[in-house]
């Protein structure tokens, strides 16, 4: 798949997620098979560009090309200025956020709120594409509400305004992340535009990715929440799409290496004070994944009468670990707690 001048290694992408897809996480996902990753959204307001938070969000040191920055805002001139600012600092693709349903974003008419104002949304894309000489992409939803799914008409207009790729999350703004994603609207968008279309929403396994691609005709899939605590999902999906075969899940030694590597990079990026606090959610997602997958494996192995005591003990151990991680305020303490937990994990039950 090509995006502007860039040939992407595959069509399995990392979704931009505020507070999640920082540079360490993006680099990890790319190393584990993701073909493309977009930064968490950065504000278009120039008064915020000097903040430490924004500076971190725009840090792409060491990332492979193409380096993509997502910007959010509701003023065409300001969005154009933000695009130029980021391109001057190394961004190779600009992504426009028209998909975030968060109240604080929509309250300032940005994110998915833009879908309710089609002329403004089109003006923003036109202004940004005129301001920079790199590909400009857009991430949107199916519409403001189930009663007004306008993604098809809007996507067509955005492509005409210069958008080089369009990603569609299969929910409306009003749906937020509730219920199930629907893919018929994404399929209709794909039929309506000539630029690449990326399908997003509830893609949590290789089989689901293949289903969504077949159902929508999309050029790529974008994985978000399912990658939290399971960053190897990208290589699993890529392998399945290429071969039709399920890739063997990582063993405990590899999971330990992935998690440790992620955390060491994370601490170096955020520092010893903020690093442990921000790392808590990532560690929690890894723990949740272990518990869910090991409970499933234990039940499958002992069917029809799984031993509930084993999974109860697993839950108790995980709760204690999470509590200890949340109290730890130093990187070395969090790492030691994880090492102790993994040293006593039962490696005879497969985890993934």
VMD Tcl script that draws the C-alpha trace (Angstrom):
set ca {
  {0.00 0.00 0.00}
  {1.20 3.51 -0.83}
  {0.48 6.76 0.97}
  {1.80 9.66 -1.02}
  {5.44 8.88 -1.80}
  {5.67 6.25 0.95}
  {5.35 2.52 0.45}
  {3.98 1.07 3.69}
  {5.21 -2.40 4.73}
  {1.67 -3.69 5.31}
  {-1.91 -2.55 5.78}
  {-2.24 -2.98 9.56}
  {-2.11 0.40 11.28}
  {-1.96 1.79 14.83}
  {-4.84 4.10 15.69}
  {-3.99 7.48 17.23}
  {-5.13 7.37 20.86}
  {-4.78 10.32 23.23}
  {-2.55 9.44 26.16}
  {-1.58 6.10 24.61}
  {0.18 6.34 21.26}
  {3.22 8.24 22.45}
  {6.57 7.69 20.78}
  {7.60 4.62 22.86}
  {4.29 2.88 22.15}
  {4.34 3.74 18.44}
  {7.90 2.47 18.08}
  {7.00 -0.75 19.89}
  {3.97 -1.37 17.67}
  {6.01 -0.71 14.53}
  {8.69 -3.14 15.75}
  {5.97 -5.75 16.34}
  {4.49 -5.57 12.88}
  {2.40 -2.42 12.48}
  {2.81 -0.90 9.04}
  {1.97 2.66 10.03}
  {1.36 4.68 13.19}
  {-0.08 8.14 13.83}
  {0.75 10.29 16.84}
  {-1.78 11.10 19.51}
  {-3.53 14.34 18.63}
  {-1.69 17.61 19.07}
  {-3.47 20.92 19.60}
  {-3.56 23.42 16.75}
  {-3.49 26.36 19.17}
  {0.01 27.90 18.92}
  {-0.13 29.00 22.55}
  {0.19 25.33 23.53}
  {3.10 24.41 21.28}
  {5.74 25.35 23.82}
  {4.27 23.08 26.53}
  {6.15 19.96 27.58}
  {3.07 17.84 26.86}
  {2.78 19.03 23.26}
  {6.53 18.80 22.72}
  {6.43 15.14 23.73}
  {3.50 14.46 21.43}
  {5.47 15.90 18.52}
  {8.65 13.95 19.30}
  {9.37 11.44 16.53}
  {13.08 10.89 17.16}
  {14.16 7.49 15.87}
  {10.81 6.58 14.29}
  {10.73 5.04 10.82}
  {9.17 6.97 7.97}
  {6.57 8.13 7.39}
  {6.26 10.20 10.56}
  {2.61 11.15 10.95}
  {1.25 13.84 13.27}
  {-2.44 14.20 14.04}
  {-3.70 17.74 14.65}
  {-7.01 18.82 16.15}
  {-8.86 22.10 15.97}
  {-11.78 23.97 14.43}
  {-10.20 26.99 12.73}
  {-8.94 26.49 9.15}
  {-6.20 29.11 9.37}
  {-4.97 27.83 12.72}
  {-5.01 24.23 11.50}
  {-3.01 25.26 8.44}
  {-0.49 27.01 10.67}
  {-0.25 23.93 12.89}
  {0.35 21.74 9.86}
  {3.22 23.97 8.67}
  {4.67 24.03 12.19}
  {4.76 20.25 12.33}
  {6.08 19.73 8.82}
  {8.89 22.17 9.56}
  {9.77 19.92 12.51}
  {9.85 16.68 10.56}
  {6.26 15.54 10.10}
  {5.90 13.68 6.80}
  {2.13 13.21 6.97}
  {-0.52 15.38 8.61}
  {-3.66 13.67 9.91}
  {-6.74 15.74 10.75}
  {-8.80 14.60 13.72}
  {-12.51 14.46 12.90}
  {-13.15 11.34 14.93}
  {-12.52 12.03 18.62}
  {-15.82 11.94 20.56}
  {-14.39 13.30 23.84}
  {-16.51 16.05 25.33}
  {-13.63 18.46 25.90}
  {-12.67 18.17 22.23}
  {-16.18 18.39 20.82}
  {-17.06 21.30 23.10}
  {-14.65 23.45 21.09}
  {-16.18 22.21 17.81}
  {-13.16 19.99 17.03}
  {-12.82 16.22 16.63}
  {-16.00 14.45 15.61}
  {-18.02 17.63 16.20}
  {-16.69 18.80 12.82}
  {-18.83 16.20 11.10}
  {-21.91 18.21 12.05}
  {-20.49 21.24 10.21}
  {-19.60 19.93 6.79}
  {-18.58 23.28 5.25}
  {-16.13 23.87 8.10}
  {-14.72 20.36 7.85}
  {-14.15 20.79 4.13}
  {-12.60 24.24 4.63}
  {-10.13 22.80 7.15}
  {-8.95 20.08 4.79}
  {-8.65 22.56 1.93}
  {-6.64 24.98 4.09}
  {-4.28 22.31 5.40}
  {-3.63 20.71 2.01}
  {-2.87 24.14 0.57}
  {-0.47 24.92 3.41}
  {1.82 21.88 3.24}
  {3.38 19.71 0.56}
  {2.98 16.40 2.41}
  {0.02 13.99 2.30}
  {-2.94 15.10 4.41}
  {-5.22 12.40 5.79}
  {-8.44 12.49 7.79}
  {-9.84 10.26 10.52}
  {-13.58 10.52 11.01}
  {-16.61 8.59 12.21}
  {-19.75 7.48 10.42}
  {-21.56 10.67 11.40}
  {-22.73 12.86 14.26}
  {-25.45 10.37 15.27}
  {-27.14 7.17 14.02}
  {-29.87 9.35 12.53}
  {-27.30 11.33 10.56}
  {-24.60 9.14 9.10}
  {-23.02 11.56 6.67}
  {-19.60 9.94 6.29}
  {-20.12 9.02 2.64}
  {-20.95 12.52 1.42}
  {-18.36 14.12 3.67}
  {-15.61 11.69 2.68}
  {-16.27 12.40 -0.97}
  {-16.01 16.14 -0.34}
  {-12.85 15.76 1.76}
  {-11.18 13.70 -0.95}
  {-12.09 16.38 -3.48}
  {-10.55 18.97 -1.10}
  {-7.25 17.09 -1.12}
  {-7.38 14.34 1.51}
  {-4.95 11.57 0.51}
  {-6.45 8.87 2.76}
  {-9.57 8.58 4.89}
  {-9.96 6.45 8.02}
  {-13.47 5.69 9.23}
  {-14.32 4.46 12.72}
  {-17.54 2.48 12.48}
  {-19.43 4.43 15.12}
  {-21.04 7.85 15.27}
  {-19.99 10.64 17.59}
  {-23.08 9.97 19.73}
  {-22.14 6.29 20.07}
  {-18.68 7.14 21.46}
  {-17.24 3.65 22.13}
  {-20.49 1.94 23.10}
  {-22.22 -0.87 21.28}
  {-20.67 -2.52 18.26}
  {-19.00 -0.91 15.28}
  {-20.87 -1.17 11.98}
  {-19.04 -1.61 8.71}
  {-21.63 -0.97 6.01}
  {-20.94 2.78 6.14}
  {-17.22 2.14 5.74}
  {-17.96 -0.02 2.71}
  {-20.06 2.79 1.24}
  {-17.25 5.28 1.83}
  {-14.82 2.97 0.03}
  {-17.17 2.85 -2.95}
  {-17.54 6.63 -2.97}
  {-13.90 7.75 -3.05}
  {-10.80 6.91 -5.04}
  {-8.30 7.52 -2.23}
  {-7.32 4.71 0.19}
  {-9.84 3.98 2.95}
  {-8.92 2.53 6.34}
  {-11.44 0.63 8.46}
  {-11.38 1.13 12.23}
  {-13.49 -0.10 15.14}
  {-13.60 -3.34 17.18}
  {-10.77 -5.00 15.26}
  {-9.40 -7.23 17.99}
  {-8.11 -10.37 16.27}
  {-6.64 -11.59 12.99}
  {-9.94 -13.18 12.00}
  {-11.84 -9.95 12.71}
  {-9.38 -7.96 10.63}
  {-9.85 -10.31 7.69}
  {-13.63 -10.12 8.10}
  {-13.63 -6.32 8.17}
  {-11.43 -6.05 5.09}
  {-13.69 -8.45 3.20}
  {-16.86 -6.75 4.41}
  {-15.78 -3.20 3.63}
  {-13.33 -3.55 0.75}
  {-11.07 -1.17 2.71}
  {-7.42 -0.87 1.87}
  {-6.23 -1.26 5.46}
  {-7.35 -1.81 9.03}
  {-6.54 0.34 12.02}
  {-6.26 -1.22 15.48}
  {-6.75 0.83 18.64}
  {-7.83 -0.47 22.04}
  {-7.06 -4.11 21.19}
  {-3.36 -3.22 21.04}
  {-3.30 -1.97 24.63}
  {-1.36 -4.62 26.51}
  {-1.13 -6.77 23.35}
  {1.12 -4.88 20.92}
  {2.05 -8.12 19.15}
  {-1.48 -8.15 17.67}
  {-0.10 -6.31 14.62}
  {2.23 -9.10 13.57}
  {-0.52 -11.64 14.28}
  {-2.94 -9.82 11.98}
  {-0.33 -9.20 9.29}
  {0.71 -12.86 9.30}
  {-2.89 -14.06 9.08}
  {-3.74 -11.68 6.23}
  {-0.68 -12.82 4.27}
  {-0.85 -16.56 4.92}
  {-4.29 -17.43 6.27}
  {-2.58 -19.06 9.25}
  {-2.63 -18.13 12.92}
  {0.76 -17.07 14.24}
  {1.89 -18.77 17.42}
  {1.35 -16.48 20.44}
  {4.39 -15.10 22.26}
  {5.68 -17.14 25.17}
  {6.27 -15.71 28.60}
  {9.94 -14.95 27.93}
  {9.08 -12.83 24.92}
  {6.27 -11.07 26.75}
  {8.70 -10.23 29.54}
  {11.20 -8.87 27.02}
  {8.54 -6.80 25.21}
  {7.15 -5.34 28.41}
  {10.56 -4.57 29.90}
  {11.75 -2.98 26.69}
  {8.60 -0.88 26.47}
  {8.95 0.32 30.04}
  {12.66 1.14 29.81}
  {11.96 3.25 26.72}
  {8.92 4.78 28.43}
  {10.88 5.80 31.54}
  {13.64 7.32 29.40}
  {11.04 9.31 27.43}
  {9.06 10.67 30.39}
  {11.71 10.73 33.10}
  {11.94 9.03 36.47}
  {9.24 11.17 38.08}
  {6.45 11.11 35.50}
  {7.42 7.83 33.88}
  {6.15 5.46 36.59}
  {2.84 7.30 36.94}
  {2.11 7.24 33.20}
  {3.31 3.63 32.93}
  {0.63 2.36 35.33}
  {-2.09 2.16 32.67}
  {0.17 0.31 30.22}
  {1.19 -2.21 32.88}
  {-2.45 -2.63 33.87}
  {-3.39 -3.45 30.28}
  {-0.67 -6.11 30.07}
  {-1.90 -7.62 33.34}
  {-5.52 -7.59 32.17}
  {-4.48 -9.38 29.00}
  {-2.60 -12.06 30.90}
  {-5.55 -12.72 33.18}
  {-8.13 -12.88 30.42}
  {-6.06 -15.12 28.18}
  {-4.89 -17.44 30.96}
  {-8.44 -17.83 32.28}
  {-9.56 -18.81 28.78}
  {-6.69 -21.25 28.36}
  {-7.26 -22.77 31.80}
  {-10.96 -23.26 31.11}
  {-10.29 -24.75 27.70}
  {-7.69 -27.14 29.12}
  {-9.95 -28.38 31.91}
  {-13.30 -28.42 30.10}
  {-15.99 -29.33 31.08}
  {-15.12 -28.64 34.71}
  {-12.42 -25.94 35.01}
  {-10.99 -25.38 38.47}
  {-12.31 -22.00 39.52}
  {-9.81 -21.81 42.35}
  {-6.92 -21.43 39.90}
  {-8.45 -18.47 38.09}
  {-9.50 -16.89 41.38}
  {-5.90 -17.12 42.58}
  {-4.71 -15.61 39.31}
  {-7.11 -12.69 39.79}
  {-5.98 -12.18 43.39}
  {-2.31 -12.17 42.36}
  {-3.04 -9.69 39.58}
  {-4.96 -7.38 41.90}
  {-2.08 -7.38 44.37}
  {0.39 -6.67 41.59}
  {-1.67 -3.77 40.24}
  {-1.99 -2.26 43.69}
  {1.75 -2.51 44.23}
  {2.50 -1.06 40.78}
  {0.19 1.88 41.45}
  {1.99 2.63 44.72}
  {5.47 2.37 43.19}
  {6.97 5.73 42.30}
  {10.33 4.61 40.94}
  {11.07 2.78 37.66}
  {13.27 0.19 39.32}
  {10.53 -0.70 41.82}
  {7.94 -1.26 39.08}
  {10.37 -3.41 37.12}
  {11.25 -5.47 40.20}
  {7.57 -6.07 40.96}
  {6.95 -7.26 37.41}
  {10.00 -9.51 37.45}
  {8.84 -11.13 40.67}
  {5.34 -11.68 39.26}
  {6.63 -13.19 36.02}
  {9.19 -15.35 37.81}
  {6.29 -17.10 39.51}
  {3.90 -17.19 36.54}
  {2.86 -20.59 35.23}
  {4.46 -20.77 31.80}
  {2.70 -24.05 31.00}
  {-0.50 -22.21 30.06}
  {-0.20 -20.35 26.77}
  {-0.77 -16.61 26.87}
  {-1.21 -14.21 23.96}
}
mol new
graphics top color blue
foreach p $ca { graphics top sphere $p radius 0.5 }
foreach p [lrange $ca 0 end-1] q [lrange $ca 1 end] { graphics top cylinder $p $q radius 0.2 }
display resetview
